[in-house]
Amino acid sequence: MFNIPFNRPHVTGREVQYIAEACDRGHLSGDGPFTGRCQRWLEEATGATRALLTTSGTSALEMTAILADIGPGDEVIMPSYTFSSSANAFVLRGGVPVFIDIRPDTMNMDEALIEAAVTPRTRAIMVMHYAGVPCDMEPIMAVAERHNLVVIEDAAQGLLSSYRGRPVGGIGHMAAFSFHETKNIIAGEGGAILINDPRVVQRAEIIREKGTNRTAFHRGETDKYTWVDLGSSFLPSEIIAAFLWAQLEGAKEITARRLALWNRYHERFAPLEAAGLARRPIRPDDTVSNGHIYYLLLPSREKRDALIASLRAVGIMAVFHYIPLHSAPAGTRFGRANGAMTHTDDLSHRLVRLPLWVDLGDRLDEVAGHVLRILGAGDAS
Ligand SMILES: *Cc1c(COP(=O)(O)O)cnc(C)c1O
């Protein structure tokens, strides 16, 4: 038995030291020095006008829905192949997710299908950069401009990826990152909202601080601290920010190590693809990705399920996702599909994700060897 988990969180070694510093300083609620450092780092890394830490990627997405003024009946165009939070954020405001199909190459939203899904109720386009591979943002921003729509990036998986030289999270009007323990850069639970529209920065600060102008008050910009707008408690404590700061300091190295593992899988599986036994992920030439997910597409659902079972039998945890939102119980209740979901349905049934974590090291070769052997393209040695 190999006992190789699907994911194992990586720590840089400075997390506990920084948490101790926050304790000694005695500022444990949000928006202390560590939060400030993390936010400036994210602004520099993405070029965003403003980055604000949140308690999760999900809460950052909820903030984008409030900032985009999504109300009852307003439609948001998004891929069906994504995580529930991409849609939930808008459903919580009374909005309606309108699902479109994905591209068969990157598995990202098919930008060519957006315009046909636009109606007089459409307010926003929600893109998700699957596996950290950026969506084709230029045509997406152009459609949005033609129809006066807000573009929100679900960049939960996309930190340090870029499209035509522009960092993910800094391209749409707003974006959300996640620091959940399964992501590249982690804080246990955590996230950030990125704002690229200077007109909504101040409102974002208010929404994140229970609808109050506390942030401006602390900067001395107003002499009253009061309830001024909708809001909730979206900001994380300094303990989370201290942990996250240790991760962000190591973010470039963590990403490089993940990419090295990603590339190793990719090389090992070239013969599989050549023999038509599986298809490997595609990264468009005008993008840089961050090694977030390594997946294979098998020829059929049966072969995919059999591979997962065979790997589990030797103690290697491989998984699949997502049940497409248009066919999920809440998706059929709260949203609607626009057009055929051919690639979404087909690919989601054939995808398998392999273990990919920073400290996987040479055990990657055990995983790759077993995959090759099970699929009949070599042996496990
Ligand atoms: C992880 C993830 C989220 C949610 O992030 P949390 O920090 O867990 O709330 C949202 N969207 C996508 C695509 C994700 O992968």
PDBQT file of the ligand as one rigid body, heavy atoms in Angstrom, charges set to zero:
ROOT
HETATM    1  C1  LIG A 401     -12.119  26.634  -3.730  1.00  0.00    +0.000 C 
HETATM    2  C2  LIG A 401     -13.045  27.310  -4.667  1.00  0.00    +0.000 A 
HETATM    3  C3  LIG A 401     -14.006  28.232  -4.220  1.00  0.00    +0.000 A 
HETATM    4  C4  LIG A 401     -14.302  28.467  -2.769  1.00  0.00    +0.000 C 
HETATM    5  O1  LIG A 401     -13.248  28.918  -2.004  1.00  0.00    +0.000 OA
HETATM    6  P1  LIG A 401     -13.370  28.775  -0.406  1.00  0.00    +0.000 P 
HETATM    7  O2  LIG A 401     -12.183  29.547   0.074  1.00  0.00    +0.000 OA
HETATM    8  O3  LIG A 401     -13.296  27.318  -0.089  1.00  0.00    +0.000 OA
HETATM    9  O4  LIG A 401     -14.639  29.390   0.023  1.00  0.00    +0.000 OA
HETATM   10  C5  LIG A 401     -14.784  28.880  -5.155  1.00  0.00    +0.000 A 
HETATM   11  N1  LIG A 401     -14.649  28.645  -6.459  1.00  0.00    +0.000 NA
HETATM   12  C6  LIG A 401     -13.758  27.759  -6.936  1.00  0.00    +0.000 A 
HETATM   13  C7  LIG A 401     -13.646  27.530  -8.402  1.00  0.00    +0.000 C 
HETATM   14  C8  LIG A 401     -12.934  27.050  -6.051  1.00  0.00    +0.000 A 
HETATM   15  O5  LIG A 401     -12.069  26.154  -6.543  1.00  0.00    +0.000 OA
ENDROOT
TORSDOF 0
